[in-house]
Amino acid sequence: MQSDLDISREIELKHINEIAAKLGLSPDDLDLYGNYKAKVRYTALKRIEDNPMGKLILVSAITPTPAGEGKTTVSIGLAQALNRIGKRATVAIREPSLGPVFGIKGGAAGGGWSQVLPMEDINLHFTGDFHAITSANNTLAALLDNHIYFDNELNIDPRRLTWKRVLDVNDRMLRDIVIGLGGSKQGFPREDGFDITPASEIMAILCLSNNMDELKERIGNITIGFTYEGVPVKVSQLGYEGALAALLKDALKPNIVQTIENTPAFVHGGPFANIAQGANSILATKTALRLSEYVVTEAGFGFDLGAEKFFDLVCKYGKFCTDAVVLVATVRALKMHGGVKYKDVSQPNPKAVEAGLPNLAKHLENIHKFGMKSIVAINRFPTDTDEELKIVKEFAKSQAFDVSIVEFHSKGGKGGLELAEHVIKLVDKEACQLHSLYDWNQPVEDKIFRVASEVYGAQKVDYTSEAKADLKKINKYGYDKLPVCIAKTQKSLSDNPELLGRPKDFLVTVREILISSGAGFLVPITGDIMRMPGLPKHPSAEVIDVEHDGNISGLF
């Protein structure tokens, strides 16, 4: 069986100028990164600002297995299928983080015959966006410590700094550390820690900014800590926003590449959905919408995480609407939710598939709560039996949802032509009906409970003493009108990763609430979720290698 890397190397890539020309972009509109990668220049972004926007299709999923359910592959495959039926379609997805690439999930460039290319570049350093974000984040950390070390004119309390350093690596040893050791010349000793780059506020800001002016404004609005009197301090008070934006000047430009079938693809930004907003950049999505008839994008993990945040945060800040949802379901995930251990999900088990259907049912219910039209895409794996697929298909139909079995991994765009036809009929039938789950002006506790009860199915939300103290600060200093971006495990609808299927009568515990005032949201941390993941016992790094000729092996 061919690996994703083997398949990608069979493809004769077209020069990126030729791909961009399909969207009406000229060579003068691009900053080239070799022959197959480019960034769209600011002059081009300005020129297309008044273009009418195409239709947007969001790909989401049921609660996934540890390896995911193929949302990215479905997103890429659907864009290819739409082009095959004569539509001018583009895909817009996130950039991979090195944490998962070297950890458990592997890359995020799709798979099989539905990939974005060049996959080695995209999965590793690409155009350097993640490094720029990491540098900007850590430059701010260094500038803050330097300000405190010298005059500390703003009277910042070093014990109340909330700005952490970041690294794009899964490194559990950096979650909680002590810095500033070695005497007074080395700074003020204190407890600190690292987050992973996709969880950083700079990543969120870059992906939620519509232009450079907004990027600088959002950076200036970052709350970095509190004074000795307990008053919040923002970056704008220190005047660092211009320097940090300069580090992000190129990173803000959307990246354009191509799929295996030479479909244009925007791959830009990479916030995680379990600890951030889980969508590619607003700028990339809007660029694609202004240059295409149809755009397929993806929200990370299950509908309860990525899609909820996409609708309640991303669409509102981007000022665009989503025309339809494609919900990805797999037989293997349903078996897991039906009680089968993950290592055994490849074994035929129709009864377990039936037992797992309540998880699918809950996600379908949630789609209705946002007023969305939707289609269920059953992502077929080689081990699925016809009996198991029939169970899922008939259930989706019984819930009044159109359903289509797709094989984008093994067949590329032609593996989902029926889905493409369904999507066109759905989005062309009527205007967008998307609405938010809650009003941003509601009290913070009400916003959290609304998401936890309506989307997760929780009976109650509890707050630790630390979270209650955070709420007091949030209300006192006027952060209470911000929306919420809840950090929660992706393994369950609840905040307990052991509760599979459709848990009921459960409690969600909020441990703390972080203020991401630059990004424009609050981050309630629930359960045991960490903003710096760890590596598994056998990480993907064990099989990644580079040959004498420079070719990389082991990526997937």
N, C-alpha and C positions, 0 to 999 in steps of 0.2 A: 504493500500500500504506500502510495506517495505521501510524503510529508508536505505540510504547507510550504515549507521552504523550497522543496523540490519543484512543486507546482509553480511557485512564483518565478523560479529561474527558467522555466520553459517559455515564459511570456516575452514577446518582443514589445518592449515599452515604446510608446511614441514620445517624441520630444514634448516637454511640458508646454511649449509655445503652441503646439498643435492642439493639445487638450484645452488650453485656455481659449483658443480661437472658437471652440464649440460654444463658448459662453459669451462670445463677443469681446473678449479681452485681447489686446494686441501685445507684442513683445515689450512695448514701452510701458505697459501696465504692470510689469512683473520685475521682481528682484530674483534672479535665478540662483539656485543653490545646486549647481550642476545641471544636467540635462533633464532631470525627471522630478525636480522639486522646485517650487517657487513660492514667494510671498507676493500678495497683491499690494501694490503701492498705494499710498494715501491719496495720490492724485486720482487714481482709478476709483477708489472708494468714494471720493467726493463727487466724481462725475456721475456715478450711478445712483446717488442718493434719492433721486426723484423717480427712479424706475418703478413701475408697478410690481408688487410682490406676488410670487406664485403661491401655490398651495403647499402647506406644510403637513407632513405625515410623521407622527411620533411613533417610534417602536419601543415598546416596553415589554414586561414579562411577568410571569408568575414568580413566586418566591423560588430562587434558583438553588441548584446544587452547588457545591464548592467550586466546581469548574465552570459554572455559568451555563446558560441555555442557548447561546448562539445569537444573542441580540445583534451584535455587530455584524455577524455573517448575514443575518436576515436583512439588516439595514442596507448593507452593500448589495446583496443579491436583489433586493426589491428595486433599488435604483437601476441596476442593470436590466431587470425585467421590464421596468417602465420604458427604458430606452429601446428595448427590443420591440415593444408594441408601438413605437413611433412617437413617444413623448420625450420632451427635453427635460431630463431629470438629473439631479445632482444629489450626492450624499454628503452630509455634514456630521462628522463624528469627532470624538475626543482623541487626543494623543495618548499613547500608552505611558504609564509610569514605570520606571525601572523596578520599583518594588514588586509588583505582580509579575513582571517579565522574568525576574530572577527568583520569584517566589513560587506560588502555587498555580496561578491562573495562566501563566504564559503571557504572550503578547496580546495586543488589542487591535490588530490590523485585519480582523476577519479570519476566514479559514477556507481551505479547499479552493474551490473555483469562484469564491466570492471574497476577495481580499483587496486591500488597498496596497499599492506598490510605490516605491521599493520597500518591501516589508522589513528588511534588516535595518535600513535607515530609520524608518518610522518607529520601530520597536526599541531602538537604542537611543541615539542622540538627536536624530531628525534635524531640525533647523536651530536647535539650541534654546528653544522656548523655556523648557523646564529649568535649564541652567541659569537663564536670565532671571526667572522668577525666584529661584533659590538665592541668587546673588543679591537681588533687590531686597528680599526678606532679611537676609543676614547682614547686609549693609545697614539696614535700619536698626537691627539689634546692636551692631557695633557703634553706630552713631549715638544711640541712647545711652549705652554704657559710658561712652566718652563724655557725653554731656554731664552725666552724674559724677564722673571721675574728677572733672575740673570744677566748674563753678556751681553746677546744678541750680541755675537761676530760676527754674520752674518749680523747685522744691519737690522733685519727684522722689517718692519713697521707693528705694530699690527692692523692698520686700513686697511691693504691690505692683511691680511690673507685670504686665499680662502678655507681652510680646515674646514669643519663643523663636528660637532658631529652627531651621528646617533642613531636611536632607531627603533626596529622592531615593531612599533605600529603606527597606524594612529592617529596622534595627532596634529591637526591644531594649537593648542596654542603654539607649539614649533617652528613653521615656522620662526618667527622673535622674538628674545628675546634680552635682555641686560644682559651681564655677567660681572663678575669682580667687583661687587658692594661691599661696606663694608670697603673701605679704601685701602691705598697703599699696605698693607700686603696681600690683597686678589687678587692682580693682577691689570691689566690695564683695566678699564671699557670700554666696547665697544659693539656695536650691533653685534649680531651673530644669529645663528639659527640651527635647526636640519633638517637633511634629514632622510628619512626612509632607513633602512639598505639595502633593495634591490636596492636602487638608489646610494649606496656608491661606490666610486672608488675601495675600497678594494674588494667588491663583484665582480665588473667587472674584476679586476686583477686576483682574484682566478679562475674565470671561463674562463679566456683567457690564463692562464699559462699552458704550456705543461709539466712542471716539477718544482722541488723546486728551482733550479738555476734560472730559468726564473721568478719564483714568486719573489725571492729576487731582481732580476734586475729591475723588473717592480715597486716594492715598492720603490726602490731607485730612480726611475725616476719620482715619484710623485712630481708635482709642488704644494707646500703648500702655496705660497704667494709671495710677492715681497718686496724688500728692500726699504729703504727710497728714493733710487735713481731710483726705478722702475725696478730693475733687478730681474728676477725670481729666487726663491730659491727651491732646490730640497731636498728630504729626504736624498739622498746620501751625501750631504754636511754636514748633521748632524750626519750621521752614525747610524741611527735607524733601518735600513732595516733588520738586523739580528734579533733583538729583536721582531720586528713585525712578521717576518716569523716564529719565534719560537711559537708564539701564534696561527699560522695557520698550524702548522705541521700536525696535524691530520685532520683538516678541508679540506686540499687539497686532501686527499685520497678519491676516489670515493666510494659512498655508494651503496651497493647491497641489494635489497630486492626481493619480488616476487609479481606477480599479483594474482588475485583470482584463475586463472587457473594454478598457479605455473610456469608461464613464468618468467625468470630472468628479473629484472628491475634495472637500475641504476638511482638513484634519487639524484641529486647533484647540488648544486648552485641554485640561484634563483633571478637573476636580472629581474626587470620589463621591459617590452618591450616599454611602453610609455615613460619611462624616463631612460632606460638603454638598453643593447643589447638583452634582452629577450630570452636567450637560456641557457640551462644547461651547465655544464662545458665542455670545450674541452677535458679535461683529461678523463671524464666519457664517452663521445661520442667515443673517439678514443679507449678506453679500450673495449667498447662494440663492436666496429667495428673489433677489432683484435681477438675477441673471438666468433664472430657470423657470420652467412652468411648474415643476413639482420638485420638492426637496424632501428627502427622507433624513430624519435625524433620530438620535437614540438617547434615552435616559437610562442611567446606570441602575443595575440590580432590578428588584421587583418594582411593580407599579406603586407600592406603598412608600417607596423611597424616591427613586428618580423621577417618576412621573408626577407625583404630588408636588415635588419641589419645582419641576419644570413649569407646571401650571400656576402655582401660587407665587413663584419668585421670578423665574426666567422670562416667561411670557409677559409679565407685568413690567419688568424693567426693560425688556426689549421692545415693548409696545407692538407685539405681533400676536397673531392668533394661531392655534393649532386646528387643522381641519379634520383630522381623524387620527385614531390610535390603532396600531397593529399590536395586538397582545400576543407575545410568543409563549407557547406552552410546549412542553415536551413530555413524552411518556415517562422518561427516566426520572424527571423531577416529581411527577405525580406519584410514581412508585415510592419515592423517598418520603413524600408526605403521607403516603398510605402505610408507612411502617417498615419499609424495606431499608436495610442499611445501604449507604452510598456505594460501597464496594460491590453490592449485588444488584444494582439497578439495571444491569445489562441482561439479566436473566428474565425470561418471559414470566409475567405475573399479572394477568388481567384483573384479578381481585384487588391487588394493591393499587392498580390504576384507578379503579372505581373508588377505593377508599381515600385516595388523594384528591378527588374531584372537588371537595369543599374549598380547597385552597384556590383553585381556579375560579370557583363560584364567587369567592370574596373579592378577587381582583376585578371580575366582571361587574360586580355591584359597584365597586369604587369608580369605575369608568363612568357609570351613569351619574354619579354624584358631581362630576365636573361638566355634565351636559354633553359629553363627547360621543361621537359615532365611532364604532369600533368593529374590527374584524379579528378573529382568532386565527393565528398562523401556527399550525402544528409543525414544529421543526423536526423533521424525520431523521432519526439516527439508524444506522445499519441494523442494530439489534431489535428495533421495534417490530412487533408482529402486526399483521393486518387486524387481528382481533382487538389488540390494544389501541391501535389508531382509531378504529371504528367507535370504541367506547368514548374517546375524547371528542371525536367529531359529532357524534349524536348528542352528547351532553351540551356542547356549545350551541348546537342548533336548538335544543330544548330550552335554552336560555334566550332565544331569539337573536343570536349572533350569527352572522355569516362566518364561515370557517373554510380554511383551505390548508391542505397539506403541502409543505414546501420542502424542496431538496436543493437549496442553494449551495450547500457545501460541496455536493457531489456533481451538480449539473450547472452551476453558475446561474445566470439570469433566466435561462430556459427552465430552471427547476421551480419557478414560481410565477409563470405567466398568468395562471388563473388568479393568483393573489393580486397581481398588478391590475388585472381587469376589474376585480372587486373594488380595489382601492379607488380607481378612476371613477367608477360609478358612484361610490360613496362620497367622495370629496366634491364632485361636480354637481351633485344633486341639490345641495342647499348651502346656505351661508354658515360660517362657523358659529357654533353655539356655546363655546367655552365660557365657563364662569368659575370664579374662585371659590374655594371651600370656606374661607372666612374673610372678615373685614379686618384690614390691618389696624384699624382704630380700636378694635376690641382689646380688653385687658389681656396681658401676656398669658395668664393662666387659662383663659378661655380659648385662646388660639391654640395652645398646646393640647388642651383637652379635645378641642374640635378635631384635630388631626389624629390624636391617639384613639379617640372613640369611634369616629366615622371611618377612618382609613385603616387603622390597625385592628379595631374591634375591642379596644380596652374598656373595662368597666370603670376604672378609676386611675387617676394620676397622683402619685405621691411625690413629695419633695423632701430631700435631705435638708439638714440645717444649713449647709453651705448653699444649696440652691435657693432656699428662702432668703438668705442674706443677699444673694445675687439679685433676686427679684426686687428687694428694697432699693438697691443701688440703681437698678434699671428704671424703676418708677421715679425715683428721686431726681435723676438727671435727664429724664426725657427720652430715654431709649425705648419706652414701652410701646411706641407706635410702629416699631419695626416688625416685619414678618418673622416667622420662625423657620429655621432650617435644622430640623431635629436630627441629631446623630444617634443612629440606632443600628443594631445588628441587621445584616442583610439575610441572615439565615432563617429568620422567622418573622411572621407578622407582628409578633410581640417583641419585647426587649430581651427576651430569654431565648438564646439560640437553640435550646433543647426542645422548645415547643413548636413542633412542626404541624403541617396541615392547616387547620383553621382553629386556632386556640380561642377559647371563650372565657369570660369572667376573669380576666387576668388584670394585673396591676402593672402600670408602667412607672418606673422610678426615675425621676430626674435628679442626677447627682450634682450638677452645676449648670449654670447658664453663662456662656461666653458672649461677650459683646463684640460683634463684628460690624462696627458702625461704618467702616469704610465700604465694605461689601454691601451693607444695607440690610443686615438681618441679625437675629439672635440665634445662638446655637445651644439649645438644650441638650446636654449629654445624658443619655439614658443607659440603664443597665451597666454592663461592663465594657462598653465600646471604647476603643483606644484610638487616639488621633495619630499614633505611631504604631502601625502593625508590626508583627513579628514574622519570622520565616517559619515554614513548616519543617518537619523532621527531614524530609528529602526535597529540598528546593530545586526548582528548574535549573538553577545554576550548575547543578551536578552534571548536566548533559550538554551545556552550551560550550562550544569550543570554536577555535579559529584555525583554519588550515594554513599550510605554508604559503599558499597563493593569496591569502587574505580573505578567502571565503569563510563565512560563519556557518556553523552547523549547530543543530540542537534547538533553534528557535521554533516556536509554534504559537 
